[in-house]
Amino acid sequence: MAKIKYVEFGGTEHVVDVPTGRTVMEGARDNAVPGIDADCGGACACSTCHVYVAPEWVEKLSPIDPMEEDMLDFAYQPDPARSRLTCQIKVTDALDGLVVNLPEKQI
């Protein structure tokens, strides 16, 4: 289990316990965190679970695979250094304390 902090665009924070093996997107969806739409249900077929990973966490995540990179092209204001799709971030104990910032909107 890892505590993940989701920070809405306006600054509201949601700290959620997400079970190991789930995704950061599932943690948001299962706990009604606003701003993660997850329209495709985690199939990496849209960009509606886009977030900006806090700088201190970027290097601790697994690398972006080509499919995620392609989908990020459709995200709202992607940041090449910090943007990720939460459906592609598997939760491990090592991610306890992960902070993700939500964009102004999802498209």
URWOTA-V185802 format. One record per residue. N is the residue number from 1. RES is the residue in three letters. PHI is phi in whole degrees, -180 to 180 (999 if undefined). PSI is psi in whole degrees, 0 to 359 (none if undefined). D_LAST is the distance of its C-alpha to the last C-alpha in Angstrom with 1 decimal. Layout:
N&RES&PHI&PSI&D_LAST ; N&RES&PHI&PSI&D_LAST
This chain:
1&MET&999&138&29.7 ; 2&ALA&-132&143&27.7 ; 3&LYS&-86&123&26.5 ; 4&ILE&-114&133&22.9 ; 5&LYS&-103&120&21.8 ; 6&TYR&-104&125&18.3 ; 7&VAL&-114&114&18.0 ; 8&GLU&-65&162&15.6 ; 9&PHE&-56&322&14.5 ; 10&GLY&-80&357&17.6 ; 11&GLY&106&350&19.9 ; 12&THR&-65&132&20.5 ; 13&GLU&-106&143&21.4 ; 14&HIS&-129&118&21.5 ; 15&VAL&-104&121&24.0 ; 16&VAL&-127&137&23.9 ; 17&ASP&-83&121&26.4 ; 18&VAL&-117&125&24.7 ; 19&PRO&-63&145&27.2 ; 20&THR&-57&137&28.0 ; 21&GLY&96&341&26.5 ; 22&ARG&-83&177&23.4 ; 23&THR&-106&163&20.0 ; 24&VAL&-62&326&18.4 ; 25&MET&-65&316&15.5 ; 26&GLU&-63&323&18.4 ; 27&GLY&-61&318&19.9 ; 28&ALA&-68&312&17.1 ; 29&ARG&-62&314&16.6 ; 30&ASP&-69&344&20.4 ; 31&ASN&-117&17&20.9 ; 32&ALA&53&42&18.3 ; 33&VAL&-75&120&16.7 ; 34&PRO&-69&144&14.2 ; 35&GLY&104&352&10.7 ; 36&ILE&-111&102&10.6 ; 37&ASP&-79&319&9.1 ; 38&ALA&53&48&10.4 ; 39&ASP&-57&326&9.8 ; 40&CYS&-92&1&12.1 ; 41&GLY&74&13&14.6 ; 42&GLY&103&15&15.0 ; 43&ALA&-88&4&15.7 ; 44&CYS&57&43&13.7 ; 45&ALA&-118&11&12.2 ; 46&CYS&-154&188&8.4 ; 47&SER&-127&23&6.6 ; 48&THR&-86&13&5.9 ; 49&CYS&-123&25&9.2 ; 50&HIS&-66&138&9.0 ; 51&VAL&-142&168&11.9 ; 52&TYR&-107&118&14.6 ; 53&VAL&-76&136&17.9 ; 54&ALA&-56&138&20.9 ; 55&PRO&-50&321&23.0 ; 56&GLU&-71&351&26.0 ; 57&TRP&-105&346&24.2 ; 58&VAL&-54&311&22.6 ; 59&GLU&-73&346&25.8 ; 60&LYS&-87&350&26.4 ; 61&LEU&-91&157&23.6 ; 62&SER&-65&153&24.1 ; 63&PRO&-63&155&23.0 ; 64&ILE&-72&131&19.7 ; 65&ASP&-88&165&20.5 ; 66&PRO&-58&324&19.6 ; 67&MET&-66&316&17.2 ; 68&GLU&-64&318&15.0 ; 69&GLU&-59&318&15.5 ; 70&ASP&-62&317&14.3 ; 71&MET&-68&328&11.0 ; 72&LEU&-64&338&10.5 ; 73&ASP&-61&337&10.8 ; 74&PHE&-96&356&7.3 ; 75&ALA&-74&159&6.0 ; 76&TYR&-76&120&6.0 ; 77&GLN&45&61&9.8 ; 78&PRO&-66&146&11.1 ; 79&ASP&-109&116&14.7 ; 80&PRO&-56&333&17.0 ; 81&ALA&-90&333&19.3 ; 82&ARG&-125&347&17.4 ; 83&SER&-73&136&13.9 ; 84&ARG&-146&159&14.0 ; 85&LEU&-97&125&12.4 ; 86&THR&-68&341&14.4 ; 87&CYS&-70&346&15.2 ; 88&GLN&-104&5&17.2 ; 89&ILE&-107&105&19.2 ; 90&LYS&-79&134&22.3 ; 91&VAL&-80&131&24.2 ; 92&THR&-129&168&27.8 ; 93&ASP&-60&331&30.4 ; 94&ALA&-67&344&29.9 ; 95&LEU&-93&9&26.4 ; 96&ASP&-59&121&28.1 ; 97&GLY&100&358&26.8 ; 98&LEU&-53&137&23.5 ; 99&VAL&-120&127&21.3 ; 100&VAL&-126&139&17.5 ; 101&ASN&-108&132&15.7 ; 102&LEU&-86&144&12.3 ; 103&PRO&-71&171&10.0 ; 104&GLU&-59&325&10.1 ; 105&LYS&-157&165&6.7 ; 106&GLN&-109&143&3.8 ; 107&ILE&-133&none&0.0
